């Protein structure tokens, strides 16, 4: 029995210790519940704010930030340590999460004999965490700061209002849909304000709070039901038209434009860049090119992935008939004897061009379509020479309706023939190697055998809408050119250097009926359709055979992540990958148009006139070209504002107004006390001190009513204040002073001085803050 006592005593000690530990944890959770709620709601709002960076952050970045937010909230809720120790633990978790996301691998030090070696070792290990640790630390810092800073109702409202404003601006001015995120931020804001209200109630009425805790469901259930109802209504019915619209939407719609990206809009579909000259649409592959112009919003949704052995443009359709307003489909571009059906895998596709002088390189591509769309063509680098496989490498059969147009370099898809558009296919193409010297020694066209006649006439034709000043401009640009190739280069360079790229050209400047004439002399800004069509018309004006082509620019080739980490973004992708081989992500925003000019012995050579774009030729030799100064003084021009050069466009004015208003609001917030006092002095400058005390007392009574302290009709101010003091005992003495001053000022003979009024105002302000 003697030997058993220590064990019993130890067991008793352990059982006595555990309840004490759990009691402390329960007490900590009960006493600090509001801080935990605040951290949770702040994390929810910051989580929603991260969606503003969709399309800019990697998926791994989102995962890292979200894990850090979740872990920080969990540690806030369940670790009963002091704030510095909790934050230290959270920082450790942040570093671990960043290292895991970045694939951190420990680098052993070669030597630690000097500070330089130690610093090198630290840098080698720390740089592996970039960029994840910086972004995650910013999110964690925002969470910690706003949890500690937003301790009053006003600060909560300021933080949540700024967050909601950020989400609404991003939703209105980008193609990111943030309706769900806005709804969640509103939910968190309401829940946070409710928690703040109960926290204040707990501090000011501890006895009543204890009674409420005995019936938690009775007072929590209505609040949860109301907030949940708001959330369900907001998320499930986002198509209900809003009562108010953002400023840019109202301005755009007043000018007959449609804003893409509002949560009230349907998801954007693949549209034409310029189908509707009077309104905006989203970027994408054009279905109708008869009416070019207007503006568009960039749509960054993915269309396809292209795995290729060489970077290129992905060619779609060909147009040769310019109408003055756009491009029409001409049957002449697809003569019957140049169309081939019944295509077989690995069969060589014939060409109608003489390419005997050109050097070629072979490009192998595999296309994976993402969009559930049907196109009139299969895309490929130009020109395609073989279809390797279709749909499936082993069993995919090429549909009998697929046709190869040898004249237009088009793989025509049989739309509407119950054939599903292929999800995958592979093409082999032959891209000409650019040789400037050899091209300068030949002529544009088909040589003496076909001087702008017969089947090639459509590449020279111009409608009557093209004005004489367009032809004169083309002649001035190409004056003194030593070859047709130099003419083409001069036209290309002139357009790139003298006109601005914008996806929202100011078409209100247009007066000419001809699309190219209005672009060159009136609008003077635009996007690819403007530049490519202008080059086609200018080229034909000086006798060059030109056709218009549409498709997609190459897209984005992801850089190898390991190289990014270890090379610190210093080496360019072109240096590591000169041919641009890899898998490209092609988006709707990459929809593009350009021109091709025929050169004898080389076939159709592509030219890129749009600023910021360069056709990815394989180059054998390249020569610079100089464009002469062009005198347009004798041509009637319309004054225009170049894109990006005006500070007073409607959209710029709107942004300046918002920025100025934001600065004024921030200034007013930090100077609110002084502004309120100034307003009061101005408002009551004609009243005496006694009247001011009476007015401020009545204002206090009205304020108390909003806080649940009613004054009955039959009560005097003193009677009401004495009754209030029974509920708010901590205000008893101050309320008595207010009642005394009020009665002496209104009914007595006392004449108050200004300094006494100032003290009275300070007392009233203190009471209002504590109510």
C-alpha positions in Angstrom: 0.0 0.0 0.0 2.9 2.3 0.7 4.3 1.8 -2.8 1.0 2.5 -4.4 0.5 6.0 -3.0 2.9 7.9 -5.2 1.1 6.6 -8.3 -2.2 7.6 -6.9 -0.9 11.0 -6.0 0.6 11.5 -9.5 -2.6 10.4 -11.2 -4.5 12.8 -9.0 -2.2 15.6 -9.9 -2.5 14.9 -13.6 -6.3 14.8 -13.5 -6.3 18.0 -11.5 -4.0 19.7 -14.0 -6.0 18.8 -17.1 -9.3 20.5 -16.1 -7.3 23.6 -15.2 -5.7 23.7 -18.6 -8.9 23.2 -20.4 -10.6 25.8 -18.2 -8.0 28.3 -19.1 -8.4 27.6 -22.8 -12.2 27.9 -22.5 -11.8 31.1 -20.6 -9.4 32.4 -23.2 -11.9 31.6 -26.0 -14.7 33.2 -24.1 -12.9 36.4 -23.2 -11.2 36.9 -26.6 -14.0 35.8 -28.9 -14.4 39.1 -30.6 -10.7 39.2 -31.7 -11.1 35.8 -33.2 -14.2 36.7 -35.1 -12.4 39.9 -36.3 -9.5 37.8 -37.6 -11.8 35.4 -39.4 -13.8 38.2 -41.1 -10.7 40.0 -42.1 -9.3 36.9 -43.6 -12.5 36.3 -45.6 -12.4 39.8 -47.0 -8.6 39.6 -47.9 -9.3 36.2 -49.5 -11.9 37.8 -51.8 -9.5 40.7 -52.6 -6.9 38.3 -53.9 -9.2 37.4 -56.8 -8.5 40.8 -58.2 -5.2 39.3 -59.4 -6.7 36.6 -61.5 -4.7 36.2 -64.6 -1.6 37.8 -62.9 -0.8 35.3 -60.1 0.0 31.7 -60.6 -2.3 29.1 -59.2 0.5 28.2 -56.7 0.5 31.8 -55.5 -3.2 31.7 -54.7 -2.8 28.3 -52.9 0.1 29.7 -50.8 -1.7 32.9 -49.8 -4.9 31.0 -49.0 -3.1 28.5 -46.8 -1.4 31.3 -45.0 -4.7 33.0 -44.3 -6.3 29.8 -43.1 -3.4 28.9 -40.8 -3.2 32.4 -39.4 -6.9 32.2 -38.4 -6.6 28.7 -37.0 -3.6 29.8 -34.8 -5.6 32.9 -33.7 -8.5 30.8 -32.6 -6.7 27.9 -30.9 -3.3 29.1 -29.6 -3.9 30.9 -26.2 -0.5 32.7 -26.3 0.2 36.4 -26.2 0.0 38.3 -29.5 3.8 38.5 -30.1 4.3 34.8 -29.7 1.3 34.0 -31.9 2.6 36.2 -34.6 6.0 34.6 -34.4 4.4 31.2 -34.9 2.4 32.5 -37.8 5.6 33.8 -39.4 7.2 30.4 -39.1 4.2 28.8 -40.8 4.3 31.4 -43.5 8.0 30.6 -44.3 7.2 26.8 -44.3 4.2 27.3 -46.7 6.3 29.5 -49.0 9.1 27.0 -49.1 6.7 24.1 -49.8 5.0 26.0 -52.6 8.4 27.1 -54.2 9.8 23.6 -54.0 12.5 24.7 -51.6 15.7 22.6 -51.6 18.3 23.2 -48.9 21.6 24.5 -50.2 24.6 23.6 -48.0 27.1 26.3 -47.3 30.5 25.9 -48.9 32.1 27.8 -46.2 31.0 30.0 -43.3 34.4 31.5 -42.5 33.5 35.1 -43.3 30.4 37.3 -43.4 30.4 37.3 -47.2 30.1 33.5 -47.3 27.4 33.6 -44.6 25.5 36.2 -46.6 25.8 34.2 -49.8 24.5 31.1 -48.1 21.5 33.0 -46.7 20.7 34.6 -50.1 21.0 31.3 -52.0 18.4 29.7 -49.6 16.1 32.8 -49.3 15.8 33.5 -53.0 14.3 30.1 -53.6 11.2 31.4 -51.7 10.5 34.2 -54.2 8.0 35.4 -55.2 5.7 33.4 -53.0 7.0 34.6 -49.6 6.7 38.3 -50.5 3.1 38.0 -51.6 2.1 35.7 -48.8 3.8 38.0 -46.3 1.8 41.0 -47.7 -1.5 39.1 -47.2 -0.5 38.0 -43.7 0.6 41.6 -42.8 -2.7 43.0 -44.0 -4.6 40.4 -42.0 -2.6 41.1 -38.8 -2.8 44.9 -39.3 -6.5 45.2 -39.9 -7.3 42.7 -37.2 -5.5 44.9 -34.7 -6.4 48.3 -36.2 -10.1 47.8 -37.0 -11.2 47.9 -33.3 -14.0 50.5 -33.7 -17.1 50.5 -35.8 -15.9 53.4 -37.9 -12.6 51.7 -38.7 -14.4 48.5 -39.6 -16.6 50.5 -42.0 -13.6 52.2 -43.6 -11.8 48.9 -44.2 -14.8 47.1 -45.5 -15.8 50.0 -47.7 -12.4 50.3 -49.2 -12.4 46.5 -49.9 -15.8 46.6 -51.5 -14.8 49.6 -53.6 -11.7 47.7 -54.8 -13.8 44.7 -55.8 -16.4 46.7 -57.5 -13.8 48.7 -59.5 -12.1 45.5 -60.6 -15.4 44.0 -61.6 -16.5 47.1 -63.6 -13.2 47.8 -65.4 -11.9 44.4 -66.1 -13.2 41.1 -67.5 -12.8 39.4 -64.1 -16.2 38.5 -62.6 -16.2 39.3 -58.9 -19.8 39.2 -58.0 -19.5 36.1 -55.7 -16.4 37.7 -54.0 -18.3 40.9 -53.4 -21.2 39.0 -51.9 -18.8 37.1 -49.5 -17.1 40.4 -48.6 -20.5 41.9 -47.7 -21.4 38.9 -45.7 -18.1 39.2 -43.7 -18.7 42.9 -43.2 -22.2 42.4 -41.8 -21.1 39.6 -39.5 -18.2 41.7 -38.3 -20.4 44.6 -37.5 -22.8 42.3 -35.6 -19.9 40.9 -33.6 -18.7 44.4 -32.8 -22.2 45.4 -31.6 -22.3 42.4 -29.3 -18.8 43.1 -28.1 -19.8 46.6 -27.1 -22.9 45.2 -25.5 -20.8 42.8 -23.4 -18.5 45.6 -22.2 -21.2 48.0 -21.3 -23.8 45.6 -20.0 -22.0 42.6 -18.5 -25.0 41.5 -16.5 -27.4 41.5 -19.4 -24.7 39.8 -21.6 -24.5 36.9 -19.1 -28.3 36.5 -19.3 -28.2 36.5 -23.1 -25.6 33.7 -23.0 -28.1 31.5 -21.3 -30.2 31.6 -24.5 -27.6 31.8 -27.3 -29.9 30.4 -30.0 -32.7 32.9 -29.4 -30.5 35.9 -30.3 -28.0 34.3 -32.7 -30.6 32.6 -34.9 -32.3 35.8 -36.3 -28.9 37.4 -37.1 -27.7 34.3 -38.9 -31.0 33.9 -40.8 -30.9 37.5 -42.0 -27.3 37.4 -43.2 -27.8 34.0 -44.8 -30.8 35.2 -46.6 -28.9 38.2 -48.0 -26.1 35.8 -49.1 -28.5 33.4 -50.8 -30.4 36.2 -52.5 -27.1 37.8 -53.7 -25.4 34.7 -55.0 -28.3 32.9 -56.6 -29.8 35.9 -58.3 -26.8 37.9 -59.8 -28.8 38.4 -63.0 -31.1 40.9 -61.3 -30.4 44.3 -62.8 -28.7 46.6 -60.3 -30.5 49.8 -59.2 -27.3 51.9 -59.6 -24.4 51.4 -62.0 -20.7 52.4 -61.8 -19.7 55.7 -63.3 -17.9 54.3 -66.3 -20.8 52.0 -67.2 -23.2 55.0 -67.1 -20.8 57.1 -69.2 -20.3 54.3 -71.8 -23.9 53.5 -72.1 -24.8 57.2 -72.5 -22.5 57.1 -75.6 -24.1 54.0 -77.0 -21.5 51.6 -75.9 -21.8 48.3 -74.0 -19.5 47.6 -71.1 -18.2 44.0 -71.0 -17.3 42.7 -67.6 -20.2 43.8 -65.4 -21.7 41.1 -63.2 -25.0 41.8 -64.8 -23.7 40.7 -68.2 -23.6 37.3 -69.7 -20.2 35.7 -70.0 -18.5 37.1 -73.1 -18.5 34.9 -76.2 -16.0 34.8 -79.0 -16.8 37.8 -81.0 -15.3 39.9 -83.8 -12.9 42.7 -83.1 -14.9 45.3 -84.9 -18.1 43.7 -86.0 -20.1 46.5 -84.5 -18.6 49.9 -85.3 -20.9 51.7 -82.8 -20.4 49.5 -79.8 -17.8 47.6 -77.8 -17.5 43.8 -77.8 -15.0 41.3 -76.5 -11.8 40.2 -78.3 -11.8 37.0 -80.2 -11.8 35.4 -83.6 -13.9 37.4 -86.1 -16.9 35.7 -87.7 -18.0 38.7 -89.9 -15.5 41.2 -91.3 -17.9 43.2 -93.4 -18.0 46.1 -90.9 -14.6 46.8 -89.3 -14.1 49.4 -86.6 -15.5 50.2 -83.2 -13.8 49.1 -80.0 -13.5 46.0 -77.8 -12.5 44.8 -74.4 -9.7 42.2 -74.0 -11.0 38.7 -73.2 -8.2 36.6 -71.6 -10.1 33.3 -71.6 -8.1 30.5 -73.2 -9.0 29.3 -76.7 -6.3 26.6 -77.3 -2.9 25.2 -76.5 -0.4 24.8 -79.3 2.7 22.6 -78.9 5.0 23.6 -81.7 8.6 23.2 -82.8 8.8 26.9 -83.8 7.0 30.0 -82.8 4.5 31.3 -85.4 1.2 33.0 -86.1 -1.7 30.6 -86.2 -3.4 31.4 -89.5 -7.1 31.1 -90.1 -9.0 32.6 -93.0 -8.1 34.7 -96.1 -9.9 37.7 -97.5 -9.2 39.5 -100.8 -12.2 41.8 -101.5 -12.0 45.1 -99.7 -15.4 46.9 -99.7 -14.6 50.2 -98.2 -16.0 49.2 -94.8 -14.5 45.8 -94.3 -13.7 42.5 -96.0 -16.1 40.3 -97.9 -15.8 36.6 -98.6 -14.9 36.2 -102.3 -15.3 33.0 -104.2 -12.3 33.9 -106.3 -10.0 33.1 -103.3 -11.1 29.5 -103.4 -11.4 28.4 -107.1 -12.7 24.9 -107.6 -9.5 23.6 -109.1 -7.6 24.6 -106.0 -9.8 22.9 -103.5 -9.0 19.4 -102.3 -11.2 17.1 -100.2 -10.9 13.5 -99.0 -7.6 14.4 -97.2 -5.5 11.6 -95.7 -3.1 11.5 -92.7 0.4 12.6 -93.7 -0.7 13.4 -97.2 1.2 16.3 -98.8 -1.1 19.3 -99.3 -0.5 21.0 -102.7 0.2 24.7 -103.1 -0.7 27.0 -105.9 2.4 29.2 -105.4 5.8 29.3 -106.9 8.2 29.0 -104.0 11.3 27.9 -105.9 13.5 30.8 -104.7 12.5 30.5 -101.0 14.2 28.5 -98.3 11.8 26.7 -96.0 11.8 25.3 -92.5 9.4 22.6 -91.3 7.2 23.3 -88.3 5.3 20.6 -86.4 2.3 21.7 -84.3 -0.2 19.9 -82.1 -3.4 21.9 -81.3 -5.6 21.3 -78.3 -8.8 23.3 -78.4 -10.2 24.5 -75.1 -13.2 26.6 -76.2 -16.4 24.8 -77.0 -16.7 26.6 -80.3 -16.9 25.7 -84.0 -14.6 27.6 -86.4 -14.8 27.7 -90.2 -11.1 26.6 -90.4 -8.4 24.6 -88.6 -5.7 26.9 -87.4 -2.0 26.3 -88.3 1.3 28.0 -89.2 1.2 29.0 -92.8 1.2 27.3 -95.1 0.1 23.9 -93.9 1.7 20.9 -95.8 0.4 17.8 -93.9 -2.3 16.7 -91.5 -0.4 14.3 -89.3 -3.3 13.1 -87.1 -6.8 14.2 -86.2 -8.7 13.8 -83.0 -6.6 10.8 -81.9 -3.0 9.9 -82.8 -3.9 6.3 -83.6 -7.6 6.1 -84.5 -8.6 9.6 -85.4 -9.9 9.8 -89.0 -10.0 13.0 -91.0 -13.6 14.0 -91.9 -14.4 13.8 -95.6 -15.8 17.3 -95.4 -12.5 18.9 -94.5 -11.2 20.8 -97.5 -7.8 22.2 -98.3 -7.9 25.6 -100.2 -4.5 25.7 -101.9 -5.0 29.2 -103.2 -6.0 30.7 -99.9 -3.9 28.4 -97.6 -7.1 27.5 -95.7 -8.1 24.2 -94.0 -11.8 24.7 -94.4 -14.0 23.0 -91.8 -17.5 21.8 -92.8 -19.6 23.9 -90.4 -23.2 22.7 -89.8 -22.5 19.2 -91.1 -23.0 17.4 -87.8 -19.2 17.0 -87.6 -17.9 17.8 -84.1 -15.1 20.4 -84.3 -11.8 18.5 -83.4 -10.5 18.8 -79.9 -7.0 17.9 -81.0 -5.2 17.7 -84.3 -1.6 17.9 -85.6 -0.3 19.8 -88.6 3.1 20.1 -90.4 3.8 23.5 -92.0 6.5 25.1 -94.1 7.5 28.6 -93.1 9.6 30.7 -95.5 13.0 31.9 -94.2 13.2 35.7 -94.5 16.0 36.7 -96.9 15.8 40.5 -97.5 18.6 40.5 -100.1 16.9 37.9 -102.3 13.4 39.5 -101.9 14.8 42.9 -103.1 16.0 41.2 -106.2 12.6 39.9 -107.2 9.2 41.7 -108.0 5.8 41.5 -106.3 3.3 39.5 -108.3 3.5 36.6 -110.7 5.9 38.0 -113.2 5.5 38.7 -116.9 3.1 35.8 -117.3 0.4 37.5 -115.3 0.7 41.3 -115.0 -2.2 41.9 -112.7 -4.6 39.9 -114.8 -6.9 36.8 -114.7 -7.4 35.0 -111.4 -5.0 37.3 -109.4 -6.8 40.5 -110.2 -8.7 40.5 -106.8 -5.4 41.1 -105.0 -5.1 44.5 -106.7 -8.7 45.7 -106.7 -9.8 48.8 -104.7 -13.3 50.1 -104.3 -14.4 53.6 -105.4 -14.6 54.6 -101.7 -10.8 54.8 -101.5 -9.9 58.4 -101.8 -7.2 60.0 -103.9 -5.4 61.2 -100.8 -4.9 57.5 -99.7 -3.1 56.8 -103.0 -1.1 60.0 -102.8 0.1 59.0 -99.3 1.1 55.6 -100.5 3.1 57.1 -103.3 4.9 59.6 -101.0 5.8 56.8 -98.5 7.2 54.5 -101.2 8.8 57.3 -103.4 12.4 56.3 -104.3 12.1 52.7 -103.3 14.5 50.4 -105.1 12.3 47.4 -105.1 8.8 46.2 -104.4 10.0 44.5 -101.2 11.3 47.9 -100.0 7.9 49.5 -100.8 6.2 46.9 -98.5 8.7 47.5 -95.7 8.2 51.3 -95.9 4.5 51.0 -95.7 4.8 48.6 -92.7 7.3 50.9 -90.9 5.2 54.0 -91.6 2.1 52.6 -90.0 4.0 51.2 -87.0 5.7 54.6 -86.4 3.0 57.1 -87.0 -0.2 55.7 -85.6 -1.2 54.6 -82.0 -2.4 51.2 -80.9 -5.6 51.2 -78.8 -8.5 48.8 -78.4 -10.9 51.7 -77.9 -10.3 54.2 -80.9 -12.3 57.4 -80.8 -14.6 56.7 -83.7 -16.5 59.9 -83.1 -13.7 61.6 -85.2 -14.7 59.6 -88.3 -16.4 61.5 -91.1 -15.1 59.6 -94.2 -17.2 56.8 -95.6 -14.1 54.7 -96.3 -12.7 52.7 -93.3 -9.0 53.1 -94.3 -9.3 56.8 -95.2 -10.9 57.6 -91.9 -8.2 55.7 -90.0 -5.3 57.4 -91.8 -6.5 61.0 -91.8 -9.2 61.3 -89.0 -9.1 58.7 -86.3 -5.4 58.0 -86.5 -5.5 55.2 -83.8 -6.8 51.6 -83.7 -5.9 48.0 -83.4 -4.8 45.2 -85.7 -7.8 45.4 -88.1 -7.1 49.1 -88.7 -3.4 48.6 -89.4 -3.6 45.5 -91.5 -6.4 46.8 -93.7 -4.6 50.1 -94.1 -1.5 48.3 -95.3 -3.5 46.2 -97.7 -5.1 49.3 -99.3 -1.8 51.3 -99.3 0.0 48.3 -100.8 -2.6 47.9 -103.6 -2.5 51.6 -104.3 1.2 51.2 -105.4 0.6 48.0 -107.3 1.4 45.3 -104.8 -0.8 42.2 -104.7 -2.0 42.0 -101.1 -4.5 39.8 -99.2 -5.8 40.1 -95.7 -5.4 37.3 -93.2 -6.9 36.7 -89.7 -6.0 34.2 -87.0 -4.1 34.3 -83.8 -0.8 35.7 -82.6 1.5 33.1 -81.1 0.2 33.4 -77.5 2.2 32.9 -74.3 5.0 30.4 -73.8 5.5 29.7 -70.0 9.1 30.1 -68.9 10.6 27.0 -67.2 10.0 27.5 -63.5 13.2 26.0 -62.4 15.2 28.3 -64.6 13.1 31.3 -63.3 14.1 30.4 -59.7 17.8 29.8 -60.3 18.4 32.5 -62.9 16.4 35.2 -61.1 14.5 36.2 -64.3 17.7 37.6 -65.8 18.0 35.5 -68.9 15.5 36.2 -71.7 13.4 33.4 -73.1 14.7 34.2 -76.6 18.3 33.5 -75.5 17.3 30.1 -73.9 14.9 29.1 -76.7 15.8 30.8 -80.0 13.1 28.9 -82.0 10.4 29.5 -79.5 9.6 25.8 -79.2 7.1 24.7 -76.5 3.4 24.8 -75.6 1.7 28.1 -76.1 -1.4 29.3 -74.4 -3.5 31.2 -76.9 -6.3 33.4 -75.6 -9.1 35.4 -77.2 -7.0 38.5 -76.6 -4.5 37.0 -79.1 -7.0 37.2 -82.0 -5.2 39.1 -84.7 -5.1 40.1 -88.4 -2.2 40.9 -90.8 -1.4 40.9 -94.5 0.4 38.8 -97.0 2.1 40.1 -100.2 3.0 37.8 -103.1 6.6 37.8 -104.4 7.6 36.0 -107.6 9.5 32.8 -106.7 8.8 33.2 -102.9 5.0 33.0 -102.7 3.0 34.8 -100.1 5.1 36.6 -97.5 3.4 37.9 -94.3 3.8 41.5 -93.1 3.0 42.9 -89.7 1.9 46.6 -89.6 0.5 46.7 -86.0 2.7 48.4 -83.4 3.9 46.1 -80.7 3.7 43.0 -83.0 6.4 41.3 -85.0 5.9 38.3 -87.2 8.2 35.5 -85.9 10.0 34.8 -89.2 13.0 32.5 -89.3 15.5 35.1 -90.5 18.4 34.5 -92.9 19.3 38.2 -93.2 17.5 41.3 -92.3 18.0 44.9 -93.4 16.7 48.2 -91.9 14.5 50.4 -93.9 14.2 54.2 -93.8 10.8 55.9 -94.4 11.0 59.4 -96.0 9.3 62.3 -94.3 5.8 62.6 -95.7 4.2 66.0 -96.2 0.5 65.9 -95.4 0.0 69.6 -95.3 -2.0 69.6 -98.6 -4.3 66.8 -97.4 -7.4 67.7 -95.5 -6.9 66.3 -92.0 -9.1 66.3 -88.9 -7.4 67.2 -85.6 -7.3 64.2 -83.4 -6.0 63.3 -80.0 -3.5 60.5 -80.1 -4.2 57.6 -77.7 -2.5 58.1 -74.4 -1.6 61.7 -75.1 -4.6 63.5 -73.7 -5.3 64.2 -70.1 -8.9 65.1 -70.8 -10.6 62.1 -72.4 -13.9 61.3 -70.7 -12.4 58.2 -69.1 -9.4 60.1 -67.9 -11.5 62.8 -66.4 -13.6 60.2 -64.6 -10.4 58.6 -63.1 -9.0 62.0 -62.0 -12.3 62.8 -60.4 -12.4 59.5 -58.5 -8.7 60.1 -57.3 -9.4 63.6 -56.2 -12.6 62.5 -54.4 -10.7 59.7 -52.7 -8.0 62.1 -51.5 -10.6 64.5 -50.1 -12.4 61.7 -48.3 -9.2 60.5 -46.7 -8.3 64.1 -45.7 -11.8 64.6 -44.3 -11.6 61.3 -42.3 -8.4 62.3 -40.5 -9.6 65.9 -40.0 -13.2 64.9 -39.1 -13.0 66.5 -35.6 -11.8 69.8 -36.9 -14.2 69.8 -39.7 -17.1 69.0 -37.4 -16.1 71.8 -35.0 -15.8 74.2 -38.0 -19.2 73.3 -39.2 -20.7 73.8 -35.8 -19.1 77.2 -35.4 -20.4 78.3 -38.8 -23.8 76.9 -38.1 -24.2 78.4 -34.7 -22.3 81.6 -35.2 -25.4 83.7 -34.7 -26.5 82.0 -31.4 -25.4 82.8 -27.9 -23.7 80.4 -25.5 -26.9 79.4 -23.6 -28.8 78.6 -26.8 -25.9 76.5 -27.9 -26.0 74.4 -24.8 -29.8 73.8 -25.3 -29.3 72.8 -28.9 -26.5 70.4 -28.1 -28.6 68.8 -25.3 -31.5 68.2 -27.7 -29.0 66.7 -30.2 -27.8 64.3 -27.4 -31.4 63.3 -26.7 -31.9 62.4 -30.4 -28.7 60.5 -30.5 -29.6 58.6 -27.3 -32.9 57.5 -29.0 -30.8 55.8 -31.8 -28.9 54.0 -29.1 -32.1 52.6 -27.5 -32.5 55.2 -24.8 -36.0 56.7 -25.3 -37.3 60.0 -23.8 -41.0 59.8 -23.1 -43.2 62.7 -24.0 -44.0 63.5 -20.4 -40.4 63.3 -19.2 -38.1 66.3 -18.7 -34.5 66.1 -19.6 -33.5 65.5 -16.0 -36.0 62.7 -15.5 -35.0 61.0 -18.7 -31.3 61.3 -17.9 -31.8 59.8 -14.4 -33.7 56.8 -15.9 -30.9 56.3 -18.5 -28.3 56.4 -15.7 -30.0 53.4 -14.1 -29.1 51.4 -17.3 -25.8 53.0 -18.1 -24.4 53.5 -14.6 -21.0 54.6 -15.9 -22.7 57.7 -17.4 -24.6 58.7 -14.2 -22.3 61.6 -13.2 -21.9 63.0 -16.7 -25.6 62.9 -17.4 -26.3 64.8 -14.2 -23.9 67.6 -15.3 -25.7 67.8 -18.7 -29.1 68.1 -17.1 -27.8 70.8 -14.7 -26.3 72.9 -17.5 -29.4 72.5 -19.7 -31.8 73.7 -16.9 -29.6 76.7 -16.0 -29.1 77.6 -19.7 -32.8 77.4 -20.6 -34.6 78.3 -17.4 -32.1 80.1 -15.1 -30.3 83.4 -15.1 -26.8 82.0 -15.6 -25.0 83.4 -18.7 -22.4 80.9 -19.9 -19.0 81.9 -21.3 -17.4 80.4 -24.5 -14.9 78.3 -22.6 -17.7 76.8 -20.5 -19.6 75.9 -23.7 -16.4 74.3 -25.1 -16.1 72.1 -21.9 -19.8 71.2 -22.2 -19.3 70.2 -25.9 -16.4 68.0 -24.9 -18.5 66.3 -22.2 -21.4 65.7 -24.7 -18.9 64.3 -27.2 -17.5 61.9 -24.6 -21.0 60.7 -23.7 -21.9 60.0 -27.3 -18.7 58.0 -27.8 -19.4 55.8 -24.8 -23.1 55.3 -25.6 
